[in-house]
Amino acid sequence: EKPATRGGPYLTKVELQLSCKGIPDRDSLCKPDPCLVLAMQSCGQWMEVDRTEVIPSCGNPNFSKVFTLDFYFEERQRLRFELLDIYSGGLNGMKHEAFLGFVECNLGQIISQRKLSKALLKPGGTVGKSIITIAAEELTGNDDHIELSFSARKLDDKDFFTKSDPFLEIYRLNEDATMQLVYRTETVKNNLNPVWKRFKVSLNSLCAGDHERKLQCTIWDWDSNGKHDYIGEFETTFKEMRGAIEGRQVVQWLCINSKYKAKKKNYKNSGIVILNRCKVIKMHSFLDYIMGGCQIQFTVAIDFTASNGDPRNSCSLHYIHPFQPNEYLKALVAIGEICQDYDSDKMFPAFGFGAQVPPDYKISHDFAVNFNEENPECVGIQGVVEAYQACLPKLQLYGPTNIAPIIQKVACSASQEVHTKEAMQYFILLILTDGVITDMADTREAIVQASHLPMSIIIVGIGNADFSDMQMLDGGEGILCSTRGEPVLRDIVQFVPFRNFKNASPAALAKSVLAEVPNQVVEYYNNKGIKPKMPNLPLCSPSSE
């Protein structure tokens, strides 16, 4: 049998839970507001993958945010955990990030030990007193999520002049008898009868799939100095919580403060906590949808602006060399050949933008590369290649570099899938461009609208232009928003410069840009509550080639 490979059925996911101890105070009056950043090493560079929440005024944080990573036994996966103190300062309240130290290790080390504790190295390389603990747990195949909603009545008042500011923490009991934080609600200010926001948590995170595993729920009165006042706690299990599914029964607990119970004869409780909602959300996998008949509709859009250079000149990015494909062709074939396996009719629309198009030579930003506006589809990826090569001598390369029209064109097709009850078609738009986008505001708007549709966008930068603006579209500088301030519903854009893969195989480029697509497909359909079209088929065994 072949060994397990990326994207195959043997992919193992692990969750990393993080905590720290002994973080020094910022000064005599201020405790730190810590956050941990996870970076992974790629081609010798550290790339930020994710970061935890910031916990105010806390020297011994236990972070509720978990990092989920793919674990590949055959790779040395270098991880770096950076501890930051993120606080507001100055008259303008600007956020500051103070770097407190880091730990580097292999993912394999954490997994082999299951829990790794290391002292943080301070700036300059000296060993600090702060300790980071990383606990790893393999994610099982159960990806179902649980939606929960809690409220409370008549909680104890811990404040003199105002009412308590309660928040709820849920911990699960691990097999080694330690308690692991699963979720921390928001704080409801000045309220002894709080209603906390509805939240989702994976069944695996909540109880590791064990419905009878003990859960400890603790309620605190939030304090700005980080010394939160203990109100009380209760124990439960997911089995008990399930009683609230579909409102079958009232599920509630007495919130008990053990110190009060031991000291006060007439003590009854410190409040009542009610589970208002418990709903199991079935999470389907990428393979569930693909094996259920969902088709990947692949579309390519090619930049024909004048900055590419005259295609007849060997220096042009569009030059057709008799033996060596140009970068446009390399990227198109590498990505297209993978996508075509998930499209049964092998018909692919191909568009161009930024050129003057015959017969009237008007500028167009969404013309059919085969010049058939009624049917822009080409037969197979090779058909796209041939249409591209045939159209080059007939075009007048021009400009500007506008990509919003082509995003809107594919989004129009994808919008016809919105009302379907089954996963039928998911659209991937590959944009190959050599330059800086000139319609950035319209492009951002188009991407925000497309994020509501079954659609992903891959942008490959061809040539040596400055592609820094593209990082914003990719969410590299935070959440992408339209000019009106509307954020993307989901991250659907992946950008890479082709030059990053010049010395690698085309497969490395395809692997890089397509890696996010399965998650984007699953996120879209699961969020919509759309099930796979047909019953799941059993996975085939790996071939023994």
Disulfide bonds with the S-S distance in Angstrom:
none
